Amino acid sequence: MADEPLVLGIETSCDETGVGIVRGHTLLADAIASSVDEHARFGGVVPEVASRAHLEAMVPTIERALKEAGVSARDLDGIAVTAGPGLAGALLVGVSAAKAYAYALGKPLYGVNHLASHICVDQLEHGALPEPTMALLVSGGHSSLLLSTDITSDVRPMGATIDDAAGEAFDKIARVLNLGFPGGPVIDRYAKEGDPDAITFPRGLTGPRDPAYDFSFSGLKTAVARWIEAKRAAGEEVPVRDVAASFQEAVVDVLTRKAVRACKDEGVDHLMIGGGVAANSRLRVLAQERCEAAGIRLRVPRPKLCTDNGAMVAALGAEMVARNRAASDWDLSADSSLPVTDPHVPGNGHAHPHDHVHETAKENLYP
């Protein structure tokens, strides 16, 4: 246990300031400060509001995580941070904080990929990832199918959304139904009391000539919105629970169908589901049913680890340390469109010109 890397991870890609600390595959702390309430009145995340919230929450959240883990900052073996993809301003806050802490402590810095982190977090729940692993990542900004043969160096995109992500569609339909923001949890809640077969909504990109692994939820979103508008125009009551259940079923049907197909086509017997929408109860049930029928082992982290958090960044950082991957340079910057094919942003291996500052910094800042 003591020989496993102790890593602190910082996640600020969107509206949550997450700081996690892991030792190997063991989660020691998962501190989160969310600004979701500040965005709710706008019906979506406002980048400037998110960035300012990260600035205010960063230091207290890091201190809370260190206290929760019962470790000193000087004991860390590395600092990991989401370098992308995400909101540029929000990412910059996290990257700047990580660089400052790593520099002051004299610890290696690892800029890692947000999507790869969502895959790696499952190691904190179910142990080491099988290689290869198929991953279905679904959130407000991403709906992706990824094949990982090495989470630190080889993640291959199989398919992605061509328009709205699944989580984004949940938010928009919740807004049309006047259910508030964020839409995922509230749609899930209403759907439990509705009939998923009450209304037949379209399944995007499921025709024989459509891309096998890509997703599209824009047409579904429009179809649901028009159905609701037609009901209201006719003076009829909208059956909110049935709409929620039928819409949700259309989304999870497509997600699970394509994920299982990708596993079969690639000969992969493990499917991991991550991202905020992975907390959806119906997605979990249907995925389990279809994976069992296909002889595929399903891995889904507990809901708290599915949403954006620092633990997932720390998990990937710990894997980087354990596999001796190159640390990032001090000129690491945020990349809002960092491709998933880059699980981390390695440095050039050259010595840093101001490394002599570290010893003095450590003595002054962390006595």
N, C-alpha and C positions, 0 to 999 in steps of 0.2 A: 504494500500500500504506500509506504513512504517513498518508494522508488518511482512511483508513477508521477507524471508531470502535474504540477499544480498551476492552473492557468485561470486568469480572470478574463472574462469576455464582456465586451460592450456592444450593445445593439441600439442604433438610433435611426434605422432606415425609414421609419414612418412616424407614428404618433406615440410610441411607447419608449421610454428610456429604460432599457433592460441591462442589468449587470448580473452576471452569473459567475460562480467560481466552481470549478470541478477539479477533482484529482483523478486522473485517468478517465474511467467511465463512471465515477461516483460523483453525484451532484452534492455539493456542500452548501451552496447558497444560490437563490434565484430571486433577486430583488427587482421590482418593477415599479416605475412611476408612470402612470398613464395620463395623457392629456385628452382622452376621448371626450370627456364632458365639455371641454372647451370648444370642440369641433361640432358637437351635436346640433347646436342651433344653426349651423351652416349646412347641415345635411351631408357632410363629408369632411375629409381632412384638409385643413388650410396649411400649406407648407410653412409660411412665416410664423404662424401660431405654434406649429410643431417645433420649429427650430428654437424659438424663445423658451418653450417649455423644457426642451432638452438642456439648455444652458442653465436654467434654474435648478433642475433636478439632478444634474450629473454628479457633483461631488457628494451630496447627501446620499444618493443611491449607492455609490461606490463604497462609502463608509458603512452604510447599512449592510451591504453584502459581505464586507470583510468581517464585521462583527458577527453576522449570522453564521459565517463559516468558521469563525474562531481562529482565524489565521492573521498574520501580519502581512502587510504589503511587501515587506522585504523577503518573505518566504516564497513569493511567487516565482515560477520558472518562466513565465512569459505573460504578455498582454496581447489579447486578440481583439479585433474590432471589425465590425462590418464595414467594408470599403465600398460595397455596392452589391447589387443595384438598389435603388431607393430614391428618396427625395434628396436632391443635391445639398440643400442647406442643412437638412437634418443629419445627413451622413457626415458633413464637415464638422459638426459639433462633436460627434463621437470619435472621429478620426483624430481631431485636434486633442481631445482629452486623452485618448490612448497614447498618442505620441508623447504628450507631456508626462504622463505617469511612467511610461516605459523609459523615457530619457532620464527622468529624475531617479528612478530606481536602478537604472543600469540593466534593464531586462530586455530580452528580444521582443520585437514588435511583429505581429502577424496580422496583415490586412486580409480578411477572408470574405468569401462570397456568401451573401445572404441565403441564396437558394441551397447551396451545398451545406450550409449550417442547418437548415431545416431538415435535411436528410440525416446529418450526423447526430442530431439531438436524440434520435432513437436509441443510440448506444447507451444513453443514460437510463433508458427504460428496459431494454431487452438485451443488452450486451453488444459485443462487436458485430458490426454489419457484415452479413455474408457478401462475398464478392463473386459474381456480380449481384447487385440489387436493383430492381426496378423501383422508381420512386414516382408517386403521383403527388405533386405539390399544388395545392389549391388555396388561394387566399384572395384578398381584395385586389391585389395587383398582379397575381400570377395564376395561371392554370397550365401546368407543364407536366410532361412525362419525360423522365430522365433515367438513363441507364448509367449506373455507377459501378466501375470495376475497381476503382481506388478513390475513395472520397477526398483524398488530398491532392490528386493529380489527374484523375481521369473520370470526368462526368460528361456524358454525351447526351445532347438533347434529342429526344425521339419525336416530340410533338409539343405544341403550345397553342394558346388561344390566338386567334387571328383578329379578335376585337375585344369585347368585354371579358374580363376574368369572371370566374364563378362568384367570388365574393362581391365583386362590383355589381353583378346582376342581383344578388340578394339585397344589397343596399338600395338599389333603384326600385325594386318591386316593393320593398318595405315602405319606401317613401310614397309610392303610388297608393298604397293601402293605408297610409297615414299611421304607420306603426313605429316610426322613429328611426334613430340611427344609434349604433350599427344594426344592419338588417339581419345578419346571419342568426344570432341567438333568438331574436324575436320571431322570425319566420319559422325556425325550428320548433319553438314553443307552440305557436298557433297550429303548425302542421300536425302535431301530435293529436289534436282533437278534430282533424279534418280527414276527408276521404281522398287519397292520392289518385283514385280512378274517377273522381267526379268530373274532371275536365281534361280533355286530351290536348295537351300543349305540344308543340313541335320539338323534335330532337335534332339539334343542329349537327350538320356534317356527319350524318350516319348513313348516307346513301352509298350504293356500291361503287360510285366513281369519286366519292369524296376522300380527302386525305384520311388515312387510317387512324392517325394518332393526334391530329389537330382538333382544337375545340372552337366553338363559336356559340356565344350566348346572347348576342345582340338581337338576333331574330326572335329568340324565345322571349327576351325581355319586352320586345315590341308587341309580340302576340299577346302576352299576358296583360300589358298595359291597355291595349285596344279592347280586349275582352272586358276588362273592368270598366273602361270608359263607355262601352256599349250598354252595359248593365245600368250604369248611372244615368245615361241619356234616356233610357227607357223608363226611368223612375223606379227601377227594381233595386232591391237590397243586394249588396255584394256579399256573397258567402265567403267571408275573409278566411276562415279556417280551411275550407275546401280549396280556395285559390292557393293559399300558402302550401298546402299538402301537394296539390297537383303540380305547382311550379317546382317545388323542391324535388319531387319525384323525377321530373324531366331532367333536372340538373344532375342528380346523383346517378340516374340511369346511364346517361352518356359518360360520365366520369368513370364509373366502374366498368362499363362495357369496354371502353377503349383501353383502360389499364390492364384488364385481364387479357385482352387480345394481344397487347404488346408483350406481356409476359410469355404467352404461348408462342408467339412468333419468334421471340428471341431465345426461347428455351430457358427462361429464368424462373426459378421456383419460389422466389421471395418478392413480395410487393410491400413497399413501405408507403404510407400515406401521411403527409405532413402539411403544414400551413394552417392558417386560421380556420378554413372551412372543414378541415379534418376533425374539428370538434363537433361537427354536425352529427346528430345521433342516427339519422336515417342513412347517411353515407356510410357510417361504420357498420350498421347492420347489413345493408345490401352488399357492401364490399366483402364482408365475412362470408355471406351466403355464396356469392359467386366465386370467391377464392377457394372455398371448401369444395365446391362442385368441380373446380378445375384442378384441384390438387396443388394449390399454391398457398404458401404460408403467408399470412397477413401480419404486418407489424404496424401498429399505430400507437404513438405515444399518448400519454394521458392528455386531456384537453389543455391544461395549463402549459404544456410543453409544445403544443401545436401552434399557438399564437406566437407572435414575435416576442423573443425573450433573450436575455444575455446568456442563459445557460447553453443555448444551442451554439452560440459563437465561441464560448469557452470550450465546449465539447470538440469543435473542429480545431480550435487552437491547440488543445491538448494532443489531438491526433497529429497535428503538424510537428509538435515537439517530439512526440514519441517516435515518429518516423524520420526525424532529423531533416525536415524540410527547411529550406532557406528562409530566414527571417526577412521581413520587409525593410526597406531603407527608410531613413528619417524623412525623405521627401515624398513618402507615401501620400497620395491624395485620394479624395473620394471620387468614385466613378459611378454616376447614376445609372449607367447602362452596362455595367460590368457583366460580361457574358458568363454563363454558368460553366463554360468550358475552362474558365480560370477559377478553380476553387479557392486559390489565394494569390496574392500579389507578392511574389518573391523579390528580394533585392538582388543586386548585381554581385554580391559577395565581397565587395570592397570594404575596407575598414572605414569606419566613420571618423571624420576629421576631428570631432570634438568629444570622443569617448572619454578623454581624461576628466571631463567634467563630472562624470557619473559618480565617482567616489566622493567628491565634495558634495554633490547634490544629495546623495544618500545620507551623508552625515548631517547635513543641515535640515533636510525635510523629514527624514525618518530616523530620529535618534533611537 
